[in-house]
Amino acid sequence: MYTCGVTVYDECHIGHARSLYIFDVMRRYLTYRGYQITLVRNITDIDDKIINRAKELKISWSELTEKCVKSYYQDLDSLRISKADYEPRATENIPEMIKHIEGLIAKGYAYTTETGVYFRVRDFKDYGKLSGQGIDAMRSGARKEPDETKEDALDFALWKKSKPDEPFWESPWGKGRPGWHIECSVMSAKYLKTETLDIHAGGRDLIFPHHENEIAQSEALSGKPFARYWLHHGLLTINNQKMAKSLGNFITIKDFIEKHHNADFLK
């Protein structure tokens, strides 16, 4: 079982707690029913949001992530949520990500540009099968970044070349860092030791583009189904908006517990 974990650029909020509780209960129930569960819950510790937040705070990206990872584990303890069997960090698995990208390039599913390596979405014929959207509908909602030199707006980054003041790792395509989506494909397969997961889980806001892109880059390389079951939970809202760090409308787990003095009240 693989669940998408936190991106460590700020304190965890009670929307994260909702996700953590839901899949912790599911894990406990399946174990109670006699299943042997191996849970992998990743930590995204390199990302554009992390880089930007570190610049705002005038600290290094690594200092920021270490601080936030420590805070995350404090929150797990406060909520009495068990650690996953594996909680891999993206930065610990970059060689495997590079190997996966090389495989996609060799099979013609990925291409290089002056800004990085991108996945050719239109070459993966099953793209959209999870979200139930057509290519044109997804294309209109795709992220558009002005510095990208992609063949198609829907193509997504597998590897991003770093700017002079950004963290980087060496790769066949120059100094850079992995895209957001590739980490989950690689770490789920590595730590669960399979190309077809039994369960992949996360919030429903991850269905597109994140999980759709995971399917594409995993199945394009392996030729096998990426997951047997997909589970998505609803989102915690505040004033009719999704609670999110990016929207600045969140209540941290620590603030909630400090105010109410009881993690069970949150549960």
Secondary structure, 3 states (H helix, E strand, C coil): CEECCCECCCCCEHHHHHHHHHHHHHHHHHHHCCCCCCCEECEECCCHHHHHHHHHHCCCHHHHHHHHHHHHHHHHHHHCCCCCCECCEHHHCHHHHHHHHHHHHHCCCEEECCCEEEECHHHCCCCCCCCCCCHHHHHHCCCCCCCCCCCCCCCEEEEEECCCCCCCECCCCCCEEECHHHHHHHHHHHHHCCCCEEEEEEEHHHHHHHHHHHHHHHHHHHCCCCEEEEEEECCCEECCEECCHHHCCCCEHHHHHHHHCCHHHHC
